[in-house]
Amino acid sequence: MNWAIIEFPGSNCGPDCVYVVEKVLKHKATLLWHTEKKIPSVDAIILPGGFSYGDYLRSGAMAALSNIMGAVKEAARLGVPILGICNGFQILCESKLLPGALITNRCSRFICSPIYLRVETNESIFTSLFYSGEVIQIPIAHGKGCFYADPQTIQKMESEGQILFCYCDANGNISQQSNPNGSLRNIAGIRNLKGNILGLMPHPERASENEFGSVDGKKIFQSVFSYIEAKKGKLLPC
């Protein structure tokens, strides 16, 4: 499987994603710089974390105007799975590929810590190897990860099953105490209506080996791989 990993000035998690793709998953990684106007034939795309363009104006706002985002939007239209991690999530929202926005954490502090997530549904490209309601642990590292949207958008997202991950405690309880950044509805990760785009603030690439305390993040990448293999007819679809 071939993953395209797109880097912008200020991206700093691209190498981590390359490592997971090549060393952990044993797949191929194609690095692309933001000035490129085309994306070669790939199976999936990753927009990694970091601080694109120094987070000037708004996090992800300048990256959303990069040359390569036109090609990302075309890939999205064609159904290519796209994973936006942390700053990548912010870029996807600023590009209008995902609803809502990521704003400053309610505590006004940068938070870097392992947290618990609840998988809201396993009926998606990105969560098929989990079970619905499963509690997983993946680290976060952000200062502007508070998800916000107007009430109508939140209601639509809930009714359409767009919310894939929510912050929770170790027992899967959703509460204000288990919400690290103040995100509405404890939202940690969402998909688009078509289902081929996931944006999430936690870093699955940092939870893909036992040495880092969790391999829960690895299952997100593996779920995409299972989808691609099924699409190619190599596996029976779930």
C-alpha positions as CSV (number, residue, x, y, z in Angstrom):
1,M,0.0,0.0,0.0
2,N,1.3,3.5,-0.9
3,W,0.6,6.4,1.4
4,A,1.2,10.0,0.4
5,I,2.4,12.2,3.3
6,I,2.1,15.9,2.6
7,E,4.4,18.4,4.3
8,F,4.0,22.1,4.8
9,P,6.5,24.7,6.1
10,G,6.3,24.0,9.9
11,S,5.1,20.4,9.7
12,N,7.1,18.3,12.1
13,C,5.3,15.0,12.3
14,G,5.8,13.9,8.8
15,P,8.9,11.8,9.7
16,D,6.9,10.0,12.4
17,C,4.2,9.1,9.9
18,V,6.9,7.9,7.4
19,Y,8.4,5.7,10.1
20,V,5.1,4.1,11.0
21,V,4.1,3.5,7.4
22,E,7.5,2.1,6.3
23,K,8.9,0.4,9.5
24,V,5.8,-0.6,11.4
25,L,3.2,-1.2,8.6
26,K,5.8,-2.2,6.0
27,H,4.0,-0.1,3.4
28,K,5.4,2.6,1.0
29,A,5.5,6.3,1.9
30,T,5.7,9.0,-0.7
31,L,6.6,12.4,0.8
32,L,5.1,15.4,-1.0
33,W,6.0,19.1,-0.5
34,H,3.2,21.7,-0.3
35,T,4.2,23.4,-3.6
36,E,3.3,20.3,-5.7
37,K,0.2,20.6,-7.8
38,K,-0.4,16.9,-8.4
39,I,-0.5,13.8,-6.2
40,P,0.7,10.6,-7.9
41,S,-1.4,7.5,-7.8
42,V,-1.6,6.5,-4.1
43,D,-3.9,4.5,-1.9
44,A,-4.3,7.0,0.9
45,I,-3.1,10.5,2.0
46,I,-1.9,11.7,5.4
47,L,-1.8,15.4,6.4
48,P,0.6,15.2,9.5
49,G,0.7,17.3,12.6
50,G,2.9,20.3,13.3
51,F,2.6,24.0,13.0
52,S,2.2,24.7,9.3
53,Y,3.3,28.3,8.4
54,G,3.9,28.8,12.1
55,D,0.2,28.8,12.8
56,Y,0.0,32.4,11.6
57,L,-3.4,33.8,11.0
58,R,-5.2,30.7,12.2
59,S,-3.9,27.1,12.6
60,G,-4.1,25.5,9.2
61,A,-5.5,28.6,7.4
62,M,-2.4,29.3,5.3
63,A,-1.8,25.7,4.5
64,A,-5.3,25.4,3.2
65,L,-4.3,27.8,0.4
66,S,-1.2,25.8,-0.6
67,N,-0.9,24.5,-4.2
68,I,-1.2,20.9,-3.2
69,M,-4.6,21.3,-1.5
70,G,-6.3,21.5,-4.9
71,A,-5.0,18.0,-5.6
72,V,-6.1,16.9,-2.1
73,K,-9.6,18.1,-2.7
74,E,-9.7,16.3,-6.0
75,A,-8.5,13.1,-4.3
76,A,-11.2,13.6,-1.7
77,R,-13.8,13.9,-4.5
78,L,-12.6,10.6,-6.0
79,G,-12.9,8.8,-2.6
80,V,-9.3,8.4,-1.7
81,P,-9.0,7.9,2.1
82,I,-7.5,11.0,3.7
83,L,-6.2,11.2,7.3
84,G,-5.6,14.6,8.9
85,I,-3.7,14.4,12.2
86,C,-3.7,17.4,14.7
87,N,-2.6,20.3,12.4
88,G,-3.8,18.1,9.5
89,F,-7.2,18.2,11.1
90,Q,-7.0,21.9,11.3
91,I,-6.1,22.2,7.7
92,L,-9.0,19.9,6.6
93,C,-11.4,22.2,8.5
94,E,-9.9,25.4,7.1
95,S,-10.2,23.8,3.6
96,K,-13.9,23.0,4.2
97,L,-13.3,19.3,3.7
98,L,-14.5,18.8,7.2
99,P,-17.1,20.8,9.2
100,G,-16.4,23.0,12.2
101,A,-13.2,24.6,13.4
102,L,-10.4,24.0,15.9
103,I,-9.9,26.8,18.4
104,T,-7.7,27.5,21.4
105,N,-8.0,25.0,24.2
106,R,-10.4,26.2,26.9
107,C,-7.6,26.1,29.4
108,S,-5.4,28.3,27.2
109,R,-2.5,25.9,27.6
110,F,-0.7,23.6,25.3
111,I,-1.5,20.0,26.3
112,C,0.8,17.1,25.7
113,S,-0.5,13.9,27.4
114,P,-1.8,10.4,26.7
115,I,-5.6,10.5,26.8
116,Y,-8.5,8.0,26.4
117,L,-10.8,8.0,23.4
118,R,-14.1,6.1,22.9
119,V,-14.7,4.7,19.4
120,E,-18.2,5.9,18.5
121,T,-18.7,3.5,15.6
122,N,-16.7,0.8,13.8
123,E,-18.7,1.3,10.6
124,S,-16.1,3.4,8.9
125,I,-12.9,3.2,6.8
126,F,-10.8,4.3,9.7
127,T,-12.4,2.3,12.6
128,S,-13.4,-1.1,11.2
129,L,-10.8,-3.0,13.3
130,F,-12.2,-1.6,16.5
131,Y,-15.5,-2.4,18.1
132,S,-18.1,0.3,18.8
133,G,-17.6,1.7,22.3
134,E,-14.0,0.5,22.5
135,V,-11.8,2.6,24.8
136,I,-8.3,3.3,23.4
137,Q,-5.4,5.4,24.5
138,I,-3.6,7.8,22.1
139,P,-1.5,10.9,23.0
140,I,-2.5,14.5,22.2
141,A,-0.1,17.5,21.7
142,H,-1.9,20.7,20.8
143,G,-2.7,24.2,21.9
144,K,-5.6,24.7,19.5
145,G,-7.6,21.5,19.6
146,C,-10.9,22.5,20.9
147,F,-13.5,21.5,18.3
148,Y,-16.3,24.0,17.7
149,A,-19.3,24.1,15.4
150,D,-22.7,25.7,15.6
151,P,-25.5,23.6,17.2
152,Q,-27.1,22.8,13.8
153,T,-23.9,21.4,12.5
154,I,-23.3,19.4,15.7
155,Q,-26.8,17.9,15.4
156,K,-26.3,17.0,11.8
157,M,-22.9,15.4,12.5
158,E,-24.5,13.3,15.3
159,S,-27.4,12.2,13.1
160,E,-25.1,11.3,10.2
161,G,-22.6,9.4,12.3
162,Q,-19.7,11.7,11.5
163,I,-18.3,11.6,15.0
164,L,-15.8,8.8,15.2
165,F,-13.8,9.5,18.4
166,C,-14.7,11.2,21.7
167,Y,-12.6,12.0,24.7
168,C,-13.5,9.8,27.6
169,D,-12.2,8.4,30.9
170,A,-10.7,4.9,31.3
171,N,-14.2,3.4,31.6
172,G,-15.5,5.1,28.5
173,N,-17.5,7.8,30.3
174,I,-18.0,11.0,28.4
175,S,-17.7,14.0,30.8
176,Q,-16.3,17.5,31.3
177,Q,-13.6,16.0,33.4
178,S,-12.5,13.7,30.6
179,N,-12.4,16.5,28.1
180,P,-8.8,17.9,27.8
181,N,-9.5,20.9,25.7
182,G,-13.1,21.8,25.9
183,S,-14.2,20.4,22.6
184,L,-18.0,20.4,22.1
185,R,-19.5,17.0,22.6
186,N,-16.0,15.8,23.7
187,I,-15.2,15.5,20.0
188,A,-11.7,14.2,19.2
189,G,-12.2,13.0,15.6
190,I,-14.7,13.3,12.8
191,R,-15.3,12.2,9.2
192,N,-16.9,13.8,6.3
193,L,-20.3,12.8,5.0
194,K,-18.8,10.7,2.2
195,G,-16.8,8.8,4.8
196,N,-13.3,8.9,3.2
197,I,-11.8,11.8,5.3
198,L,-10.9,11.6,9.0
199,G,-9.6,14.5,11.0
200,L,-8.5,13.8,14.6
201,M,-6.5,15.8,17.2
202,P,-4.7,12.8,18.9
203,H,-1.6,11.3,17.2
204,P,-2.1,7.7,16.2
205,E,1.4,7.6,14.8
206,R,2.7,8.0,18.4
207,A,0.7,5.0,19.6
208,S,1.7,2.4,17.0
209,E,4.4,0.5,18.9
210,N,4.5,-1.2,22.4
211,E,7.6,0.8,23.3
212,F,5.4,3.9,23.3
213,G,2.8,2.4,25.7
214,S,0.0,1.8,23.2
215,V,-0.6,0.3,19.8
216,D,-4.2,1.5,19.6
217,G,-3.3,4.1,17.0
218,K,-1.9,1.5,14.6
219,K,-5.3,0.1,14.2
220,I,-6.5,3.3,12.5
221,F,-3.8,2.8,9.8
222,Q,-4.6,-0.9,9.6
223,S,-8.3,-0.2,9.2
224,V,-7.5,1.9,6.1
225,F,-5.3,-0.9,4.8
226,S,-8.2,-3.4,5.3
227,Y,-10.5,-1.1,3.3
228,I,-8.0,-0.7,0.5
229,E,-7.5,-4.5,0.3
230,A,-11.2,-5.2,0.3
231,K,-11.7,-2.6,-2.4
232,K,-9.1,-4.3,-4.6
233,G,-10.9,-7.6,-4.1
234,K,-8.2,-9.2,-2.0
235,L,-10.4,-9.4,1.1
236,L,-14.1,-9.8,1.7
237,P,-15.6,-6.4,2.7
238,C,-16.7,-6.1,6.4
